[in-house]
Amino acid sequence: MSDNWTRRERPERLEARVEFPDYDATRTFLEEAAEISSQEEIYPDISFGRTYVNLTLHSGEGVGIGAAEERYARHIDRLLAQTA
């Protein structure tokens, strides 16, 4: 997992904020992140504006951040690396 993600406690979660140059890039990222969510069956909380996206991955079933959430974060990191 990259430095894009911050691990938080109480409740345990992973958070990332991603900045984009314009709305088109933000929209493209959101569409591709939605595909990853469908494939991985992980649905983060997402908030966004014209040039940014905030993602929050909560621990599954109260057992802490697990392999599934970390795998999702790595998929997002690869997506970001492709668009950089």
C-alpha positions in Angstrom: 0.0 0.0 0.0 1.3 3.4 -0.9 1.6 6.7 1.1 -1.8 7.7 -0.4 -3.4 5.8 2.5 -3.5 6.7 6.2 -4.5 4.1 8.8 -6.8 5.5 11.5 -8.1 4.0 14.8 -11.5 4.2 16.5 -13.0 3.1 14.3 -10.2 1.3 12.4 -10.2 2.5 8.8 -8.0 3.4 5.9 -8.3 6.9 4.4 -7.0 8.5 1.2 -7.4 11.8 -0.5 -6.6 12.0 -4.2 -6.2 15.2 -6.2 -6.8 15.6 -9.9 -6.1 18.3 -12.4 -9.7 18.6 -13.6 -13.2 17.3 -13.4 -12.8 14.9 -16.3 -9.9 13.1 -14.5 -11.9 13.0 -11.3 -14.9 11.4 -13.1 -12.7 8.9 -14.9 -11.1 7.8 -11.6 -14.6 7.5 -10.0 -15.8 5.3 -12.8 -12.8 3.0 -12.7 -12.9 2.9 -8.8 -16.5 1.8 -9.1 -15.5 -1.1 -11.4 -12.8 -2.2 -8.8 -15.5 -2.0 -6.1 -17.8 -4.3 -8.0 -15.0 -6.8 -8.7 -13.7 -6.8 -5.1 -17.1 -6.4 -3.4 -15.6 -3.6 -1.3 -17.5 -0.4 -1.2 -15.7 2.5 0.4 -17.3 5.7 1.6 -16.5 8.3 -1.1 -16.9 12.0 -1.1 -15.6 14.2 -4.0 -15.4 17.6 -5.5 -14.4 18.9 -8.9 -10.7 18.0 -8.4 -10.5 15.6 -5.5 -11.8 12.3 -4.1 -11.8 11.1 -0.5 -12.0 7.4 0.1 -12.6 5.7 3.5 -12.3 1.9 3.9 -13.9 0.7 7.1 -13.0 -2.5 8.8 -15.1 -5.4 7.8 -17.5 -6.8 10.4 -15.6 -5.1 13.2 -12.6 -7.4 12.8 -10.2 -4.7 11.8 -8.7 -3.8 8.4 -8.1 -7.1 6.7 -6.6 -8.5 3.5 -9.7 -7.5 1.4 -9.5 -3.8 2.3 -5.7 -3.8 1.8 -6.1 -5.5 -1.6 -8.7 -2.9 -2.6 -6.2 -0.1 -1.6 -3.5 -1.7 -3.7 -5.9 -1.8 -6.7 -6.6 1.9 -6.2 -2.8 2.6 -6.0 -2.2 0.8 -9.3 -5.0 2.8 -10.9 -3.5 6.0 -9.7 0.0 5.0 -10.9 -1.5 4.4 -14.4 -3.1 7.8 -14.5 0.0 9.7 -13.2 
